[in-house]
């Protein structure tokens, strides 16, 4: 299931914030593709779960076109990884 939400400036001239969030069949968040004014997909998240459906990995950066990995991008200075074990 994919949920999209957008916030535009007055008059709808500029998109201030856009978020597309995808969930798997169990309700786990798979990714969050984020667009902000001046930032297109460089502050997105990818989430990974273990066999018990516990969040084990989250990565911030630019999602690839399939929304399955964070791709290296020299312009993205916020790339971060978080792991839980």
Beta strands, then each sheet from edge to edge (+ up, - down):
strand 1: 2-8
strand 2: 15-23
strand 3: 29-36
strand 4: 39-40
strand 5: 44-49
strand 6: 55-63
strand 7: 70-71
strand 8: 80-83
sheet 1: 1+ 2- 3+ 4-
sheet 2: 1+ 2- 3+ 5- 6+ 7-
sheet 3: 1+ 2- 3+ 5- 6+ 8-
end
